[in-house]
């Protein structure tokens, strides 16, 4: 009998990567094309279809495709569309699922944004396997999130739920890209951490190697490395980041009472430097009934995360969780 | 054919009231007993069973009982228990559903806390009929809440989700009964409003009839009545309450993206005095993608709310929503 596989497609601004993955997480074959070679989305899909078929040919004797999952920026799962994606060449609202479906009639074609795909990826292939209630938080350039309750993704009425990065944690606080002030994202994203390092340099007199690096050259990794070497500015930066994140986590625990919260993305790589004080602040600010009940864990997905996430959408759609 | 009815039981500290309600919301018969007459829960259940049967006798020729729903303080829906209820005479963890089931084998017996029962009541009988994603907030002595996503109540991992009243909105803010500081409940509950009236009296010099009322005699209704008469202390109290509530609502919209938020309970009776400025602050603080999408509505349940809520649990259990 042939192995059932899902096709996971990760559409990035530059590159579109895809892989065929079975339900156990075995990665059978992969391929990729450039995302922005074609002005017309139909030409892009033609090339993508060809690349997919060529790769599928290499495993067709022992694998059968049961569904296609797509992870894309500005994707609307409920509508099956990509809406006004800033980093892609195609303007307006693209009915991506419908267009893809024409090439693959008879199997499910589903799309979702990166954070939701990562969340479902964690549920199908990662540390949230078997969990019915958990939260995934991606700490990257921005802060994304996915909430799962009763074993189902919370999409909300319009498909846009899970904007944890844009809860306001400090009224009149830091200016956010969304046009408001004080969003969590301005504190606990990679850029937020950088802003906090500057706040600490303004506040304290500690000597620090960070004082030699201009804002535009600093990254969260620079700060992480400095903290690991004992740099007091960097250490205080992580303490502050953990305080802001821990407090916000304590608040959302009161709403959805998850079994676990997973952290993913660049900043999550800081490991204990972030996890330990974040857990402390989370516990410190939590309603007693939730004390020591909620696990704070690193994502278990580490390689080809976006493709795994996209493929996982298929198994979720087929209700095989 | 006989009409299918659910039995809704509302267990209060003093009184246990019940009613038989069909799926359309018709209230067929009712009864009640004292809650705390019996030291032994088994004697209480014996009396309750007798009262239920007597009432059922009056409609038995045209109605058939299909399930029992119970609303009770400190109820755990997932376990079917009442856990350490402060206002009830029975100590410890009471396996209430199991004990009730012995009297009524073969039909579903479900229990939930008051806020969750009110939420499901709104979904089955009230303004949330047909909605898959909404939030119910009860503004009483405390602040309760129920979150519905994908047409299902969010219970969370342990059954304790929906503690919206205990998100911390002001670090190091007002002392809360939960042992922490700055919980939303300390600002937007009936008692919270009273505290805010005192804050306003401390802040402003406006003459106010509220200045003649001692703290222990003041109620949110006193303040509401004063505001309607143009009392500036009372008006500012409601403005402040609406600001705190509106900001918190904007934040949870970003998490679950509901179609509507319902307000219920004593404070919600203030009508436009509360709803109008709350909606303004909610919109003002909301992420743009949610602007003018989320309805803020008064609960449509007005009479026998707790019994309707309890009965609604049955239809939810039978998946007839």
Interface residues (C-beta under 8 A of the other chain):
Chain A: X132 X133 X147 X149 X150 X152 X154 X155 X156 X157 X158 X159 X160 X161 X162 X163 X164 X166 X167 X168 X171 X178 X179 X180 X247 X250 X251 X252 X254 X255 X256 X257 X258 X259 X285 X287 X288 X289 X290 X293 X294
Chain B: X132 X133 X147 X149 X150 X152 X154 X155 X156 X157 X158 X159 X160 X161 X162 X163 X164 X166 X167 X168 X171 X178 X179 X180 X247 X250 X251 X252 X254 X255 X256 X257 X258 X259 X285 X287 X288 X289 X290 X293 X294
